[in-house]
């Protein structure tokens, strides 16, 4: 009875080992096939490294080592030495794979944020005040960087209401100022990398130009005065001012300004 149980246990263990070998070979085959789909030189080098120093030694270890060592016992010492490097190579590859996966996820996350930033534009309903929010509690509104945005148009409610109060009779000026306010609000709430900062700065540059187009014969000093006035309304707390400054110190880098439309909406009056 004991012999039967022992025999069954050995069969079960051997089956698990065989299954493990098959699964591992599938992984190695996947890595080997990936070599043929390398998109750049670095991927190609890594692919050859994996094949030569991990895939082939693993196949040797699983299927040929015992018989080979019986025929060539002198290679036992060489194998013991290489085993150390083999483990190091696997650990290094696993580390690079984990880091690479994390990096790709971060790149994808950044691109999603950039796409979100670029997708935000003011609408005609925003300009005409169809979804105007109620006056927020100013203490609660100023307790966070993002503040209160009840109508979810990425223009802080107190800023939106201030623009409507200042320009009740000019949809064109409101549109330009709302666009600028939205761009700056996106900077305060969406920036977490150099790429996302540049995306918001480009929107602000576009909005700044739109401010210039919103009034006839607007001088540069008057335009800068309008921008400063809006900045004072939007960056009305130390929390918000420090967020903008900190992001610039942390993420600012050189960038180019592609040709883009100045205004989200073309409004005549």
N, C-alpha and C positions, 0 to 999 in steps of 0.2 A: 504493500500500500504506500509506504513511504517512498519507495523507488518510483512508483507511478506518479505520485505528487511532484517528486523532484524532476522527473522527466517532463511532466506537463509544464512545470515552472520554467525549465530550461527552454522548452519550445516557445512558451509565451515571451520570454526574455529575448530569444533570438528573433522572434517575429517583430517585436518592438524595435530592436536594433535595425533589422532589415527595412522596416517602415521608415525609421529615422533616416537611414541612408538614402532611400528613394526620395523623401521629401527634401533632403539637403541637396540632392542632385538636381531636383527641379529648380531650387533656388540658384544653384550654380549655373544651370542651363539658362535661366532668366538673365543672370548677369552676363553670361557669355554672349547671348543673343543681343543684349543691349549694346555690346561693343560695335555691332554693325549699324546701329542707329545713332552713333555719336554725332552730335551736332557741331562740335568744335574740337580743337586740338587737345584741350585739357581733358575733355570727356574721353577722347581716344586714348590718351596716355593712361588715365585711370583704368580704362577698360583692359588694356594690355597688362597693367600691373595686377589686376584682379585675376586675369586668366593665368598668368605665369606664376604668380606667387601665392595664390589662394586656390583657384579652381583645380589646376593640375596637381598640386600637392595633396589636396583633399581627395581627389580620385585615387591617387596613389595610396593614401592612408587607408581609405575604406576598402579597396579591392585588391591591391597588389603588395602591400607592405610586408605582410607576414611571409608569404611565399618568397618574395624577393630577399628578405633578410635571411631566410633559411639557406638560400643559395649563395648569398653574398654577405656573410656575417661581418665583414670588415666595414660595411656601410652603416652598421648600427650606431657607431660613435658619431658619424656625420649626421645621421638622422636625429639623434638626440640634440645635437647642436642646432640643427635647422629648426627643430620643434619650437625652440624659444622664439626664433624670428617669425615662425609661422603664426604663433599666438599673437605676437606683437602686430603682425600685418593685419590679422583679423580684427583686433581691437582698434587699430588705426582706421581701417576701412569702415567699421561700424560707427566710429566717431565721426568720420567725414560724412557718412551717409546720414546720420542723425542731424549734423550741422547743416548739410545741404538741404535736407527736407525742411528744417526750420527756416532756412534762408528763403527757399522757394515760397513757403507759406507767408513769410513777411513781405516778399515782393508782391505776391498776389493780394495780400491785405492792403498794401500801399496803393496798388493799382485800383482796387475797388474804391478806396477813399478818394483818389484823384478823379475817377469816373463820377463819383457822387458829387464832388465839388464842381466839376465842369457841367454837370447836369442841372445844377441849381440856377434858375433864372427867374427874374420877377415876371409876373403875369399881368395882363390887363386888369384882372380883378383886383390885384394888389394895388395897382395905380389908381383905380377908380374907387377904392375903399369898400368893395363889396363884402370883404371879410374882416373889417376893422375889429381889432380886439378891444376888450374893455380896459380901462386904465388899471395897470397892475399895482399891487401893494409895493411901494418903492423900497421899503426895507427888505422885504422878501426878494424882490427883483435884484437888488444889489448885493445879496448875500452869496451869490455864485457868479462864476465867470459868464456862463451862458445866459443867466437871467431868465425871464419868463417870455415864452413865445407861444401864446395860446392858439394862434391860427396856423402854426407850424410852417411858416414861409421863410424861416431862417432870417427874419428881421426882428430884433428884440422889440417887444410891444411898446415900451416907453419911447423908443427911438422912432418907430413907425408913427405913433401918434404925434410926436413932436414935429415930424416932417409934414404931416397933414395940417397941423395947426399953423405952421410957418407958411405953407404954400397951398391954401385951400382952392385957389383959382387957376393953378397952372399944373396940368397933368404932366407936361413935359419935364418940368423941373422936379416934380415929385418922383417921376420915373427914374431920373438920373440919381437923385439922392437915395432913393430906396435901393437902387442897384449897388451903390457904393456901400450903404449900410449892410446889405446882405453879404457882400464880399468880405467886409471886415468881420462880420459875425462868423462867417465860415472860417476865417483865420483864427479867431478866438476859440472855436469849438472843434475844429477838425485837424489841426496841424499836429503831427507826431513824427515828422521826418523832414529832411531837406526837400524831398520831392513834393510832399503835400504843401509845404510852405511856399514853394515856387508856384504851385498851382493857384493858391489864393492870392499871391502877389500879382500874378498875371491878371486875375479877375479884378483886383483893385486898380491896376494900371488901366485896364479897359474902362472901368467905372469912372476913373479920374478923367479920362478923355471924354466920356459921356457927359460928365459934369460941365466940361468946357463947351460942349456942343449944345447944352440945354438953354443957354442964354446968348443972345446976339451981342457981338462986340464985347465979350467978357475978357478983361485983361488978365494977364498971368497972375498978378498980385491979387486980384479979386477971386480968381479961381483957387489959388492957394488959401485964401481966406475962407472960402466955402468949405474946402477940404478940412481945414483946421477946426472950423466950427462943428462939422460933423464928427471929427475925431474926438472933440471934447464931450459931445453928447454920448457917443458910443463908448469911449474909454473913460467913463465917468467915475471909476473907482480905482484905487491902487491895485486891487486884485487883477483887474482887466489890463491896466497899464503894464504891470509887471509880467503878465502872461505874454503880451506882445513882445516886450523887451527880451524876456527869457527865450522865447522861440527864435528870435533873431540871433541872439548870441549862440544858441545851441545848434541851429539848423541852417543858418544863412550861408549861401554859396552863390557862385556866379550863375547867371542864367541868361538865356536869350528870349526876346519877346517876339513871338511869331505874329504874323499879320492876322488880326482878328477884328471882328466888328466891335465898335465902341459901345454901342447901346444894345441892351437886350431887346428893347422895343423901340420902334420908330413912331414917335407921337408928335403930331404937328402943333398942338396947342397946350 
